[in-house]
Amino acid sequence: MKAKLPNRTDGRLIMAEIKITWVKSTIGRPQNQRRIIESLGLHRLNHTVVHQDSATIRGMVNKVSHLVKVEIA
């Protein structure tokens, strides 16, 4: 009988989730920052989304860290 790995379920790795809240407007900000906010799935101020904690999402959050609030979900 094969032992189960502690951080896996059904063969899939469990990833942490992060909660991202848009807190500051993009008015007067560069177009690339507006696109990143859109790509994160944020549609209006004080909107919150939950994403898997990955290098891609962290990179996007770092680019707009002055516009968003990040918490562990």
N, C-alpha and C positions, 0 to 999 in steps of 0.2 A: 504494500500500500504506500502510495506516494504522499509525503507530508505536504500540507498546503503552506504556501508562503504567506507571511503575516500581512503584507500590504497589497495583496491581490484578491480579487473576487472573480471567480469564473475565468481565470486566466488573463484578466485585464488588470492593469495597474491602476490603483486608486490615486487620482491626482487631487491635490488641494484645490479649493475654489477661492476666488477672490471676488469681493463685492466692490464695484466701481460706481461712484456717484459723481455726476457732473455738477460742479458747484460754482463755476465762474464762466461768464459768457465768452464767446469766441469773437465778439465784435472787435474789430481792429487787430485781430490776430492773423498770422500768415495762413494761406490757403491749406498748406499741408497739415497744420494743426486742426483745422476744421474737418478735413478729411479723416484724420485719425479719430476724432470724436465720433464721426459718423460710422466709421469702421468698427468701433467698439460697440455700436448699437445704441448709442445715447441719442435721444431725439429732442429732449427739452431739458432745461435747467432742473436740478433736483431729481432727475431720472436716475434710477439705479439698475444696473445689470450685474449678473453673476457669470463669470467666465472661469474656465479651467486655468489654473496657474501654470502658464507655459512661458517659454522664452519669448515667443512672438508677442503675447499679450503684455508681458512685462516691458518689452521694448517700446511698445505703443504707449503704455502708461508713463514710462519715463519721459517720453517726448512731450506729454501734456500734463505732467505732474502738478503744474501750477494751476491747472483748470479742474482737476478731479480730486476726489478723496478716495483712498483705497483702504479696504478692511479685509480681514480674513473672514470668509463666509462660514 
